Amino acid sequence: MRLGGRLTAAIEVLEDVEARRRPVADALKDWGLSHRFAGSGDRAAIGNIVYDALRKKRSYGFRMGDDGAQALGFAAVIDGLAMAPQELAAALAGDRFAPELPNAGQLERFGAADLSAAPDAVAADLPDWLAGKLQASLGEDWVAEAAALAARPPLDLRVNTLKSGRDKVLKALAPFGAAPADLAPDGIRIAAIEGAGRHPNVQVEAGFQKGWFEVQDEGSQLAARLAAPMPGEQVLDLCAGAGGKALALSAAMENTGQIHAADADRQRLAPIHDRLKRAGCRNVQVRDPRDDMAGLFGAMDLVLVDAPCTGSGTWRRRPDAKWRLSEAALQKRMEEQDDVLDRAARFVRPGGRLAYVTCSLVAEENADRIAAFLARHGDKGFAVADAGARWNALLPQAEGRCRIGALAGGSVITMTPKLTGTDGFFFAALERAG
Ligand SMILES: C[S@@+](CC[C@H](N)C(=O)[O-])C[C@H]1O[C@@H](n2cnc3c(N)ncnc32)[C@H](O)[C@@H]1O
């Protein structure tokens, strides 16, 4: 396909996402199934246009003076492929599959528009209500923080130290431009896509099949490290999902002790079995949602709550979610977070720890939930640990390079694309008196 056909396809997908309010991944998949002639390069290029348009929907709409699918598609191509409007017009000339060009005035406006004159929520590329939430949560720098959430994300990998080492994986993935991650000790990064490119499908590589590495955002790797699992410990991963953090905990514990991996949703847990096998994790026991875990009450050294959340920290990867999220959904997540924290507390032994993680930047899902937990469980001897000190000890070369907030005598951490170059993550640790 030439650029014109790809752009037309991207506009169709954007219209579908808008009309049916459906996840962009589903819309792209359906488009691919009904257009079998399109090759993988075409599908990747169409995906780039669609994702870019959704990442910057509001600022592109402002700059074009039109937020329809066609205007957004053109804006994403001009910006994403760094093409001058005249260059784009020349590239589409005579292409019968190309969409109609916006008028010259619109293209000129796009090139000239200055976002410093735009309302903050437009420059932040957020709906108004979420702009208010991020402003309240992140303070002064919130517009730049939100804008960084609208950039293309890198592809991050975690080296599985149970089976390999970073140098070995770096060598195997050298053709893809793999480099050591900035912060995570076992992390590897493949930079964000440029132009119409695409990330390699690393999961077909021999090293992946052999369990040498996992795909995992650097922030998620750091959150697992900050939970400070020790070899030999008894650990409960209460919201294990597909196991990203459970696998990281297993490696950090050097395959010793025991990790109970549980989740309320059997479907989400299902992929963990293959992943554990491939990664060679022998210290993880998967608990069926129907299992009676009462035997673990008061017995865990560490309980990890990788809580269900709005995922606002992952908007670089799932930009459609920011336009679909509702206040009701946020409220529901907060109730789930309280529920799961209450459940988690029962498993922590005296002298044990509870780590709370979200991939959200909304304070109501983060520090506010910990404060509410303390208000409910103040009598059970839980205190907020100094997560900021943990960060500085783990990453002395990046001391203070995250947001460290004071809370109830301890401190909590927020990672953001702008500050740490990771997805947005929140981390808090609670210690139960012995
Ligand atoms: C952020 S995801 C977990 C991601 C996973 N830990 C990882 O690193 O790949 C949150 C998980 O919490 C689960 N969940 C939601 N409510 C729960 C509850 N009350 N108890 C246990 N798990 C719950 C969801 O099914 C979902 O899999």
The ligand as a Gaussian input file, in Angstrom:
#p B3LYP/6-31G(d) Opt

LIG

0 1
 C       -2.762000      -4.258000      37.152000
 S       -3.448000      -5.783000      36.859000
 C       -2.200000      -6.899000      37.365000
 C       -0.987000      -6.959000      36.469000
 C        0.022000      -8.012000      36.889000
 N        0.353000      -7.972000      38.276000
 C        1.310000      -7.888000      36.077000
 O        2.300000      -7.367000      36.581000
 O        1.306000      -8.354000      34.944000
 C       -4.624000      -5.903000      38.137000
 C       -5.251000      -7.283000      38.333000
 O       -6.076000      -7.226000      39.494000
 C       -7.086000      -8.187000      39.346000
 N       -8.113000      -7.921000      40.370000
 C       -9.094000      -6.984000      40.353000
 N       -9.788000      -7.017000      41.521000
 C       -9.223000      -7.977000      42.282000
 C       -9.488000      -8.503000      43.589000
 N      -10.476000      -8.015000      44.341000
 N       -8.697000      -9.510000      44.049000
 C       -7.697000      -9.986000      43.284000
 N       -7.414000      -9.547000      42.046000
 C       -8.168000      -8.559000      41.558000
 C       -7.500000      -8.049000      37.906000
 O       -8.135000      -9.232000      37.450000
 C       -6.156000      -7.776000      37.217000
 O       -5.618000      -8.956000      36.694000

